[in-house]
Amino acid sequence: MAILVTGGAGYVGSVTVECLRARGEVVVVLDNLTRGHRPAVDRDVPFYEGSVGDRALLAHIVREYEIESCIHLAALACVGESVAEPAQYFENNVAQGIALMGGLLQAGVRRVVFSSTCATYGEPEQVPMQEHSRQWPSNPYGWSKLLLERLLDSYNTAYGLKFVALRYFNAAGATENRGEQHEPESHLIPNVISVALGEQPYVPVFGDTYPTPDGTAIRDYIHVADLATAHLRALEYLRHGGNSNFLNLGTGCGFSVMEVIENARQATGRQIPFRIHPPRSGDPPRLVADASRAQAVLGWKPMRSDLLSIIRSAWEWRLRHPRGYVTQDETGDLVQRDLVTTEDSPAAR
Ligand SMILES: NC(=O)c1ccc[n+]([C@@H]2O[C@H](COP(=O)([O-])OP(=O)(O)OC[C@H]3O[C@@H](n4cnc5c(N)ncnc54)[C@H](O)[C@@H]3O)[C@@H](O)[C@H]2O)c1
């Protein structure tokens, strides 16, 4: 019996695979590598390069490995891109997500852990945000995740599909061998580190007049290894007959952009210049989780998520892997990643 991890070559997925394997779980990865990195998954893990919407491939994997549960992380996950290209997001995240859930049900797989997001809440009416807070996403990415949440809830009622939807806040940090590498990179911490390394001249800070103590936006950063552990706990919870659930994964502590930069100066010992830019529309001043339900339901709490440790781990990963993940092109030559950034939202993802 094995666990199917979709999106296992991505940032959170690869760390989740690492965590599951460390606990002796048997894992199979399905990833189309549109955003992931083949070297992020160990060679001895069965790996299928393909899309979650490919029903024939899914049926083959489920049969071949006797899949008992699925951790579904595969998605496109850039807020700004989803505004510019909503069709891609609804096709990839929703249409393919529907195909995946249909294929799993058809094959008799009835346990799913789903990567959802704080972006399903949109502009919060109250902070810290609770699971029953109003959900009204401010972008197509958030809607694509909310639609899958609704689908899972209906399939639970109608077909007995048991799921845990984990609403992550801002994933950050690295393990020894796996870290964050998106191209382009829209997330704050890897971009701050890139500035510390001299790869970019400054950190763009979007807005300094928010109603927060230093005027910059506040987010809840959660170490990727803590997120990975929560997936394992959610799986165990479902295996023990737990009911379907929606759970926030965050620390309950928020840090402003300026606090992140200040902590990064300490962690790296480097200068980190920044420049104030106008705020982006739809970027709320404060997004912080109330994660008490995850603690009550899963017995989970973040262990590595103090901001300085998060930034140190990300910094150390970049120092150990200065070129990030490196892949080979058809000629066998090593291809280095392009280090580029966008001004996409570092906020709700
Ligand atoms: N990183 C965060 O802070 C954050 C926050 C909230 C939620 N999430 C969610 O967590 C999940 C993982 O995020 P991440 O940061 O690791 O993203 P990522 O882009 O690093 O990983 C996603 C992986 O899914 C793969 N993929 C995408 N569409 C696919 C498809 N149709 N079929 C097969 N593979 C496909 C990509 O190739 C990639 O390897 C996503 O669902 C994202 O929405 C992430």
The ligand as an SDF file (V2000), in Angstrom:
LIG
                    3D

 44 48  0  0  0  0  0  0  0  0999 V2000
    4.0580   27.8420   -0.7740 N   0  0  0  0  0  0  0  0  0  0  0  0
    3.1080   28.4120   -0.0340 C   0  0  0  0  0  0  0  0  0  0  0  0
    3.3570   29.3280    0.7450 O   0  0  0  0  0  0  0  0  0  0  0  0
    1.6940   27.9000   -0.1150 C   0  0  0  0  0  0  0  0  0  0  0  0
    0.7180   28.5290    0.6830 C   0  0  0  0  0  0  0  0  0  0  0  0
   -0.5970   28.0610    0.6410 C   0  0  0  0  0  0  0  0  0  0  0  0
   -0.9130   26.9730   -0.1700 C   0  0  0  0  0  0  0  0  0  0  0  0
    0.0380   26.4070   -0.9560 N   0  0  0  0  0  0  0  0  0  0  0  0
   -0.3620   25.2670   -1.8000 C   0  0  0  0  0  0  0  0  0  0  0  0
    0.5420   24.2040   -1.5600 O   0  0  0  0  0  0  0  0  0  0  0  0
    0.7810   23.4590   -2.7380 C   0  0  0  0  0  0  0  0  0  0  0  0
    2.2730   23.3800   -2.9930 C   0  0  0  0  0  0  0  0  0  0  0  0
    2.8030   24.7070   -3.1020 O   0  0  0  0  0  0  0  0  0  0  0  0
    4.3190   24.9130   -3.4890 P   0  0  0  0  0  0  0  0  0  0  0  0
    4.7350   26.2300   -2.9970 O   0  0  0  0  0  0  0  0  0  0  0  0
    5.0920   23.7030   -3.1200 O   0  0  0  0  0  0  0  0  0  0  0  0
    4.1770   25.0090   -5.0730 O   0  0  0  0  0  0  0  0  0  0  0  0
    5.1780   24.4580   -6.1880 P   0  0  0  0  0  0  0  0  0  0  0  0
    4.8580   25.1850   -7.4380 O   0  0  0  0  0  0  0  0  0  0  0  0
    6.5760   24.4640   -5.7000 O   0  0  0  0  0  0  0  0  0  0  0  0
    4.7180   22.9360   -6.3240 O   0  0  0  0  0  0  0  0  0  0  0  0
    3.5820   22.5330   -7.0460 C   0  0  0  0  0  0  0  0  0  0  0  0
    3.9630   21.2920   -7.8470 C   0  0  0  0  0  0  0  0  0  0  0  0
    2.8090   20.8130   -8.5350 O   0  0  0  0  0  0  0  0  0  0  0  0
    3.1880   20.4720   -9.8660 C   0  0  0  0  0  0  0  0  0  0  0  0
    1.9590   20.5930  -10.6670 N   0  0  0  0  0  0  0  0  0  0  0  0
    1.2200   21.7120  -10.8970 C   0  0  0  0  0  0  0  0  0  0  0  0
    0.1280   21.4070  -11.6190 N   0  0  0  0  0  0  0  0  0  0  0  0
    0.1700   20.0690  -11.8400 C   0  0  0  0  0  0  0  0  0  0  0  0
   -0.6960   19.1520  -12.5060 C   0  0  0  0  0  0  0  0  0  0  0  0
   -1.8020   19.5600  -13.1040 N   0  0  0  0  0  0  0  0  0  0  0  0
   -0.3450   17.8460  -12.5210 N   0  0  0  0  0  0  0  0  0  0  0  0
    0.7920   17.4170  -11.9250 C   0  0  0  0  0  0  0  0  0  0  0  0
    1.6390   18.2390  -11.2730 N   0  0  0  0  0  0  0  0  0  0  0  0
    1.3270   19.5430  -11.2410 C   0  0  0  0  0  0  0  0  0  0  0  0
    4.2930   21.4420  -10.2310 C   0  0  0  0  0  0  0  0  0  0  0  0
    5.1200   20.9450  -11.2630 O   0  0  0  0  0  0  0  0  0  0  0  0
    5.0250   21.5650   -8.9090 C   0  0  0  0  0  0  0  0  0  0  0  0
    6.0430   20.5890   -8.7840 O   0  0  0  0  0  0  0  0  0  0  0  0
   -0.0090   24.1610   -3.8310 C   0  0  0  0  0  0  0  0  0  0  0  0
   -1.2280   23.4840   -3.9950 O   0  0  0  0  0  0  0  0  0  0  0  0
   -0.2450   25.5550   -3.2800 C   0  0  0  0  0  0  0  0  0  0  0  0
   -1.4250   26.1010   -3.7750 O   0  0  0  0  0  0  0  0  0  0  0  0
    1.3330   26.8400   -0.9390 C   0  0  0  0  0  0  0  0  0  0  0  0
  1  2  1  0
  2  3  2  0
  2  4  1  0
  4  5  1  0
  4 44  2  0
  5  6  2  0
  6  7  1  0
  7  8  2  0
  8  9  1  0
  8 44  1  0
  9 10  1  0
  9 42  1  0
 10 11  1  0
 11 12  1  0
 11 40  1  0
 12 13  1  0
 13 14  1  0
 14 15  2  0
 14 16  1  0
 14 17  1  0
 17 18  1  0
 18 19  2  0
 18 20  1  0
 18 21  1  0
 21 22  1  0
 22 23  1  0
 23 24  1  0
 23 38  1  0
 24 25  1  0
 25 26  1  0
 25 36  1  0
 26 27  1  0
 26 35  1  0
 27 28  2  0
 28 29  1  0
 29 30  1  0
 29 35  2  0
 30 31  1  0
 30 32  2  0
 32 33  1  0
 33 34  2  0
 34 35  1  0
 36 37  1  0
 36 38  1  0
 38 39  1  0
 40 41  1  0
 40 42  1  0
 42 43  1  0
M  CHG  2   8   1  16  -1
M  END
$$$$
